[in-house]
Amino acid sequence: MDRAAVFDVDGTLVDTNHLHVVCWWEAFRQAGHEVPMHAVLRAVGLPSSDLVGHLLGEDRDRDRDAELSAAHKALYGQYFDRLPALPDAGRLLRRLAGDGWKVVLATSAGGPELGALRRAIDADDAIAATASADDVEEGKPSPEPVEHALELAGVPAERAVFVGDTVWDMRAGSRAGVRCVAVLCGGLPRADLEEAGADAVYADPAELLASLERSPLA
């Protein structure tokens, strides 16, 4: 029976979380908001509208949400030609595909941004499908992105593992009923990831690859 290895992308396979932090910080600054970078980091991984609401609160001027998201998108777009893959990200995906796993990406990125991330990973031959922000109504921590990834793979939750780097990833995977593996390269503490549902935690894709035979992806 098929197995699915579902991966978040930002902060998990590509080293982009701190780029997102700087771009969101600058977007907020331009709009007159002082938002600490450490707060932005903990919100990365949420869909844009949810991230803005999480950081500015429910009593914000919602009419400016689209403007903030557009500013972040424009600032972040300047890095599309040089997004850095995390160590052994592509090798990990190819190894899993070679071991018979269906590798599926579940990401809040879409369009040109997703294209830039896939170019950075450089492992399209190992990726069976992608569940992007364009395909779902709700982003993480809703289970919908992970559930959609499982539908694309044609694999039940009990035959799947989800790998991510944020508490939103772990909550989405847990709610979808899959085993969750976390990586620390997104910048969040191990304790937060474990509390949110991580079954195992690794430093980055390279450590997960080196430990594969003793991991939930064995």
C-alpha positions in Angstrom: 0.0 0.0 0.0 1.2 3.5 -0.8 2.6 5.8 1.8 2.7 9.6 1.7 5.4 11.9 3.0 3.8 15.4 3.2 6.1 18.4 3.5 5.7 22.0 4.4 8.1 24.1 2.3 9.0 27.5 3.9 11.4 26.9 6.8 11.2 23.1 6.3 12.8 22.6 2.9 13.8 26.2 2.0 15.5 28.6 4.4 13.0 31.5 4.0 11.3 32.1 7.4 13.6 34.9 8.4 13.2 36.5 4.9 9.5 36.4 5.5 10.0 38.0 9.0 12.0 40.9 7.5 9.5 41.5 4.7 6.5 41.4 7.0 8.3 43.7 9.5 9.0 46.2 6.7 5.4 45.9 5.3 4.0 46.7 8.8 6.5 49.5 9.3 5.5 51.1 6.1 1.9 51.0 7.2 2.7 52.6 10.5 2.7 49.5 12.7 5.5 48.5 15.1 5.5 44.7 15.3 8.4 42.9 17.0 10.3 40.5 14.7 10.1 37.7 17.3 6.3 38.0 17.1 6.3 37.9 13.3 8.5 34.8 13.4 6.0 32.9 15.6 3.2 33.9 13.1 5.0 32.8 10.0 3.3 29.8 8.5 -0.2 31.3 8.8 -2.0 32.5 5.6 -1.4 36.2 5.0 -4.8 37.4 6.2 -4.6 35.2 9.3 -1.0 36.4 10.0 -2.1 40.0 9.9 -5.1 39.4 12.2 -2.9 37.4 14.6 -0.4 40.2 14.9 -2.6 43.3 14.7 -5.7 42.0 16.5 -9.4 41.8 15.6 -10.0 45.6 16.0 -7.6 46.5 13.2 -8.6 48.3 10.1 -9.3 45.3 8.0 -9.6 47.4 4.8 -5.8 47.6 4.9 -5.1 43.8 5.1 -4.8 43.5 1.4 -2.4 46.4 1.2 -0.2 44.8 3.9 -0.2 41.4 2.1 0.7 43.1 -1.2 3.6 45.0 0.4 4.9 41.8 1.9 4.5 40.0 -1.4 6.4 42.7 -3.3 9.2 42.8 -0.8 9.6 39.0 -0.6 9.5 38.7 -4.4 12.9 40.5 -4.6 14.4 37.2 -3.3 12.8 34.8 -5.7 15.9 34.3 -7.8 18.1 33.3 -4.8 16.0 31.4 -2.2 18.3 29.0 -0.4 17.3 25.3 0.0 18.1 23.9 3.4 20.9 21.3 3.6 20.0 18.0 1.8 16.4 19.0 1.2 16.4 17.7 -2.4 18.3 14.6 -1.4 15.8 13.8 1.3 12.8 14.0 -1.1 14.6 11.9 -3.7 15.5 9.3 -1.0 11.9 9.0 0.2 10.6 8.8 -3.4 13.1 6.1 -4.1 12.0 4.2 -1.0 8.4 4.2 -2.3 6.9 7.2 -0.5 4.6 9.6 -2.4 6.1 13.0 -1.7 3.6 15.8 -1.6 4.2 19.5 -0.8 1.6 21.3 1.4 2.3 25.0 1.4 0.6 28.3 1.8 2.7 29.6 -1.2 1.2 29.7 -4.6 1.9 31.0 -8.1 5.3 32.5 -8.8 6.3 32.1 -5.1 5.7 28.4 -5.2 7.6 28.2 -8.5 10.6 29.9 -6.9 10.5 27.5 -3.9 10.4 24.5 -6.2 13.4 25.8 -8.2 15.3 26.2 -4.9 14.6 22.6 -3.8 15.5 21.3 -7.3 13.8 17.9 -6.8 10.7 18.1 -9.0 11.4 14.5 -10.1 10.7 13.3 -6.6 7.5 15.4 -6.0 4.3 13.6 -6.8 1.9 16.5 -6.1 1.6 19.9 -4.5 -1.3 21.2 -2.4 -0.9 25.0 -2.5 -2.8 28.0 -1.1 -4.6 28.1 -4.4 -6.3 24.8 -3.7 -7.8 25.2 -0.3 -10.3 27.4 1.5 -8.4 27.5 4.8 -4.7 27.4 5.6 -2.9 25.9 8.5 -3.6 25.3 11.4 -6.7 24.0 9.7 -6.2 20.4 8.6 -7.4 21.2 5.1 -4.0 21.6 3.4 -2.8 18.3 4.8 -6.1 16.5 4.0 -5.9 17.9 0.5 -2.3 16.6 0.1 -3.5 13.1 1.2 -6.3 13.3 -1.3 -3.8 14.1 -4.1 -1.6 11.2 -2.9 -4.6 8.8 -2.6 -3.3 7.8 0.8 -5.1 7.5 4.2 -4.0 9.5 7.2 -2.7 6.4 9.0 -0.2 5.8 6.1 1.2 9.3 6.1 3.7 11.5 7.9 3.8 15.3 7.8 7.0 17.2 8.1 7.0 20.9 9.1 8.7 23.6 11.1 5.9 25.6 12.9 3.3 25.0 15.5 0.7 25.7 12.8 2.2 22.8 10.8 2.0 20.4 13.8 -1.5 21.4 14.7 -2.7 21.0 11.1 -1.0 17.6 10.8 -2.4 16.4 14.2 -5.9 17.5 13.3 -5.6 15.6 10.0 -4.7 12.5 11.9 -1.2 12.0 10.5 2.1 11.5 12.4 4.0 14.8 12.7 7.8 15.3 12.4 9.2 18.8 13.1 12.5 20.4 12.1 14.1 23.2 14.0 15.5 25.1 11.0 12.5 27.4 10.9 13.6 29.0 14.1 11.0 27.8 16.6 11.8 26.0 19.9 11.7 22.3 20.2 9.3 22.5 23.2 6.7 24.5 21.3 6.8 22.0 18.4 6.5 19.0 20.7 3.6 20.6 22.6 1.8 21.3 19.3 2.0 17.6 18.3 5.5 16.7 16.9 6.3 13.0 17.4 9.9 13.5 16.5 12.1 16.6 16.1 15.3 17.0 13.9 17.6 19.9 13.3 17.0 20.1 9.6 16.4 18.0 6.4 20.0 16.8 6.6 19.7 15.4 10.1 16.3 13.8 9.2 17.9 12.2 6.1 20.9 10.9 8.2 18.4 9.5 10.8 15.8 8.2 8.3 16.0 4.6 9.3 15.2 5.4 12.9 12.6 8.0 12.1 8.8 7.9 11.6 9.7 7.9 7.9 11.6 4.6 8.2 
